[in-house]
Each structure stands twice: as C-alpha cells, then as structure tokens.
Amino acid sequence: MRDFQDELGKPWRAISVDAVVAHGKPGAVLAFVPAENPDREPIEANVTFNSHRAADFALRTMSQKELQRRLSLARAMS
C-alpha cells in the first residue's frame, strides 16, 4: 500500500488486490482507492503481479508520476 496525490492534489491509496494472472495462477493486480474512503470498491489497473510481495515491491519503487499515470489510465477504463 502507498499513499500519493493525483495531478489535482486529491489523496489516493495504491494497493494490490487478489487476481488471477498469467496462466490462470493466483496473483495480484494494481488498484486504487480514495485515501479518505479506503473501503470503497477499488479501481483496478491493467498491471498484474505474480504475488502480493512483488506488488508491494513495485509500489515502494514506483514514482509518483507513474502512480498518477496508472491511476489516470485505470479511471479512463472503468
């Protein structure tokens, strides 16, 4: 999990949620929820990970700009 702000300054939380990924195996997908309402249904991105551990590493190392870009794409697809 990682908190960040979108391009308008609204606080968001990047998380990983359970998903079926490549070859039908269990893994995780990048998702976003508003930081002030973390119980809301997550907006899923099209970024998958082989495990939550891999997702956690990616979230720690992803730039703010990349998180904003992925959130923007996910919102456009939902």
N, C-alpha and C positions, 0 to 999 in steps of 0.2 A: 504494500500500500504506500502511496505517496501523494501528498497534497501539493497542489500547484494552482496557478491562476490562468484563466483563459485570456485571450487577447484583449478582452474588455475589463479584466480585473476581477471577474467572478471566481470565487474559490471552488475548485473541483478536487476530487479524490480519484486517483488512478488505482485500480485494483485488478486482481486476477480472479476469474470465476471458473468453475469446473466446465469442461467442454470435452467433446470427442474431437480429437485432432487427426493427424495423418494416420492412415492405415487403421482407422477405427479405434485407436487407443485412447485411453483417458489422458487428459492433459488440462490445459488452461487457456483462456482467451483474455486479452486485454479488455478492460471495461472501465467505464467512468460513471461516477455518481456525484451529484452536487455535495460539496463538503458540509453544507448546513443541513442536508437531508440525506444522510448515508443509507437510510433504509429504503430509499426509492429504488425502483427497478433499474438495474444498470443498463447503460447504453454500451453495447458490445462493439468493439472494433474488429477488423478482419485480421488481427495479429494473433497468432496462436503460438503456444509454447508446449514443449513436451512434458513439462511439470510446473507445479507452482514454485518450486525452487528456482527454475530457470526464469520464470516470470518475475519473481522477486529481484533477481539479479538485474534483469533488464530494466525494471522500474527504478532501481537505485542508480543505474548508469545512464538512463535516457535524459537528454537535455530537456529543459523547459520548452524550448521551441518545438522539439519533436513531440512532446506530450500535447502541446497546443494543436499541432498539425493533425495528430492522430484523433484527438477529440473532435476537431472540425470535420474530418472525414467520417467519423462514426455518426455524428449528428446528421450529416447530409444523407447517410444511408438509412437512418432509422425513420 
